[in-house]
């Protein structure tokens, strides 16, 4: 399959008064054309920082992309000038931010905000831009779009505002859409509608999607592949079926065990402990203090990527060939 996005050895740091936060530490993944890749993990694991890095929206200072490449259609985005990135944002790559209320300008009508992107990037006249805006509102399911174009963000519900933000992201027909927690703060009924909308849009436009979320229910609905992120690293990646039915990393298993299921009775099993401090991240596997299978080697050396199948890899000493002889004798917990 054709790769539209490939992230290699991405590092993002933030300089603060307390020291340097290593928010993203050597992230690697790719996205195929027309595919949906979900990046999941606990809050603070680096998901949103990774998505902002792809868009080159890391504020500098205090943050910067300290290493790595971000290849979009074989073009390294990290080497582009800000002027060239502005030409790509919204046209080739668009992003849906977490909070639709802060993503919309409360002093401008919805119509004005939809049309300004077209005028900036497509250089079309006002009537053609208005026609395109009405088409997008219809596509995302906004009723009575002619009247709605005249209204302001506060006159819409949370679900409707999210639909408008999606319309704004798609109006210039991007090839890559990054959705950062698109269903946060929405009730479950609206969440289901938004997810169905993503499926409908992908079918209609063929857009490739990177979905950032901590909600495994969202992932189960629309993702083709899943990347599990922890402490600034992607520790497991595979197809939806592989991650849900054959998880290999103890952290992935912990995430799945902490989600309520209708077919399993009993108490939920939360993951004990807390994520490591990224001011001084550990040399070895960052999940070691919380892992019930941790060995001495886990504290000292980060495990290599182990291939489970052609589409499934994991970074865990339990699956590393070098650790097989250690398993029987060096379990610490």
N, C-alpha and C positions, 0 to 999 in steps of 0.2 A: 504493500500500500504506500501511497505517496505521503511523505511527512510534510506537514505545513509548519510545524513548530518543533524545535529541538533545543532543549536547555542542557548545557554541559558544564558541570563543575561550578555551579553558581554559588557565589559567596556574597552576602550582604551584611554590612556592619553599620553600627550606629555609635558615634562617639558621644558620651555623656559625661557629666561631672563625676559620676561614680566609676567610670571606666568605659571600655568598649564592649558593646553588646554584639555578639556574633549571632545574628538573628537567623541567617540562612547559611548552612555550612556544607557546601559541596553537593548541591541538588542536581540530579540528572533525570530527565524524562523527555518523552517526545509525544506529539499529538499527530495522529493521522488525519488526512483530509476527510471531512464529513463525520468525524468521530466526536464523542463526548467523553472527556477524561475528567474524573472527579478526584480532587485532592482533599483528603479528610484527615482529621486529627483534632486534638484538644486545642482550646484557645491558647494562643501564645506559641504555637509550634512553628510558625513561620509561613502559614498558608497565604495570608493576605500580603505579606511582604514579598513573597514570590510573585504573586499576581501583579503587584505594583512595579516590581522590577521589570517584568515583561513589558509593561507600558512605559517604562522609564519615568515613573512618577515617584521615585524615592527622593525625598527632600534632601538636598545637599547644600550646606550641612543640615543636620548632623549625620545623615546616612549616605552610603555610597555602595555601588556595586564594586567590591574590592577584587573580584576575580570571576572568571567564567565567561561563557559566550551564550547568547540568546539568538538562535538562528530562526528567522521567520522567512520562509520561502528561500532558504540558503543565503539570506542577508543578515549579517551580524548587527543586531540592534544596538549593542553596547558601544559600537564604534561610530554611530551616526550623530550628527550635530542635532541640537535642539530644534532647529528649523526643519530638518528632514523628518524628525520624529513627529512634529506637529502635523506634517503632511500625511503621516501614516495613521496617527490616532484618529479614531472616529471614521476613517475611510476604509483602511485595510484591517485594523484591529480596533474593536470597541470594548468598553468595559461597563458593566452594571455594578454600581457601588452598593454597599450594604444598606444604607438608609436612604430610601427614595425621597424623604422630605428634605434632607440636606443636599441631595443631588439636584434638586429643582430650585430655581430662583423664585422666592415667594412674591416678588414684585412684578414678574412678567407672566403673561398668559401662556397657557400650554402651547397654543399655536405659534407664538413668537419663539419659544424655546425649541420647538421641533424644527421650525423653518431655518433658524440661524445656522445650524450645522450644514444644511444643504447649500445655503448661500455662500458659506465660507469655503466648502470643499468642492461643490459641484458646479458653482458659477451658473446657476439656472435662474430664470426670471421668477417673479413673485407668484404668478398664477400657476406655473408648473410646480413650484415648491409647495404651494398650498394643496394642490392636487395630490402630490406625493405624501404629504403629511396626513391627509384624510385617508389615503389608502393604508398607511401604517396604523392609524388608530383603528380602522376596521380589522386589520390583521390581528391586532392584539386584543380585540374584543371590547373596545370602548363604544358603548351605545350612543347614538345621536352625535356623531363626531363633529358635525358642522357647528352645533351649539357649544359642544365641549371645548372646541378650539379657542373660544372666547373667554374661558374660565381660568381661574387661578388655582395653584396647587392645593390651597386650603379647602377648596370646594370639592375635593375628591377624597374618597376613602383610602386607607393604606394599600389595599389590593389594587385599586385603580391607579394610584400613584406609581406602584411598581410596574404596572402595565405600560404606563406612559414612559417611564425610564427605559424599559425594554424597547419601546418604539423609537426613542431617541437614539439608542445604541445601534439599532438596525437600519435606520432611515437611509444611511449612505451605503447600504449593502456590503458590510464588511465580510471578510473571509474567515476571521477569527473573532469569537465573542468570549470574553472573560466575565463570568458571573460570580461575584464575590458575595456569598451568603444571600442569594436572591429571595429566600423565603423567610429570613429572620424577621421576627416580630409580627408575622402573619398567622392567623388562626389556621387550623388544619384544613378547613374547607377551601380557603383561599390558596393555601399552599398547593393543594391538589390541582387547582385551576391553573396556577402559574406553571407547574410542572408539565401539565398537558399542553400549555401554550408553548413551552420550549420544544416539546416534541413536534408540535404542529409547525413551528417556525423552521426547525431543522429540516423537516420533510419538504417544506415549501422552498427554502432558500439554499439548502446544502451547507449551511454555516458550520464550522468546526467550533466546539465549545470546550472551554476549561471551566469546570464548576468547582468553586471553593465552598466547602461546607463542613460542618461537624455533625450533621444530621444523616445518619446511615439510612433512614427511610427515604430521604431525597435521593441518595445514591442508588438505592435499589430500584427506584422508579425509572431513571433516565440515563444512568452512566453505562458506557460500554466497557471502560477500564477504570480501575481505581488505584490511586497512589496513596499510601498511608504515610503520613508525615509525623515525625516526633523530634522535638528539640532541634529543629532546623535541618533535619535530614529526612530523606525519603527512605524508609526502612523496608517497605514491601510494595510491590506493584504487580498487578495482574488483571485478568478479566474480572468482570463482576461475579461470574460464577465461581472462579477460583478463589477470590477473596472471601466470599460469603460461605462457600461450602468446603473449602480446603485452605483455611488460613494457616500460615506457617510461623509468623512471628508472635511471641507471647503478647505483645502489645495489641496486635490486630485481634487476637482471640479475646483479650480483655475488653476491647471496645465492643465487640459483638456480644459478649456475655453481659455487658452492662445495659443492653437495649431490651426493653420488655418485648416478649413474644407471646402470641396467643396459644401456641402449641407446646409451651414449656411452663410448668407450674413451679412455684417456689419463689424465693427471694432473689432479687437481682444481685449480681456479684460485681461491685465497683472495683476499680483498680486502686489498690492501696498506694499511699505515698503521693508525692508531687513531682512535677517535671524538674529537671536540673536548672541551676542558675546559668544563664547563657552569658553572664559576665566572665565566667571561667568554666566553660563546658568540659566535661570529662574527656579523657583521651580515648577511653574504650567505648563500649556501647552505652549510650546515655540512659537506656532503660534498666540498666543493671540493678540500681537500688530498689526498684519496684518489681523485679522479675523473680518469680518463684523457682526458676531453673538456672539462676546465675551461677557461673563458674569463676574461678580466679582469673582466667584469661580474659573474661568479659570486661573486667575493670581496667585492663592494661592496653588492649589493642582493639581497634574497631574492626569488626568482621568484614571480610570481602563479600561481594555480591554472589550469592549462590543461586544457580539456575535450577528451578523446579520443573519448568516446562519452557517451551519457546516463548511464551507470553508472560511467564510468572517468575519473578526473582525476589529474593529476600536477603537482607543483611542481618544474619543471626548466627552466632557460634553453634547453635544447636543443629544447623544445617551445613556448617562448614566442614569440609572433609578433614581439616587438620585437627578438629576437636573430637572426632569420634572416639578416640582412645581416652579422652579426658572425661567423658560423660559419666562413666561408671564410678570414678574415684574422686572427682573434684567438685561435686555439687555442694554448694555452700548453704543452700536453703532448702 
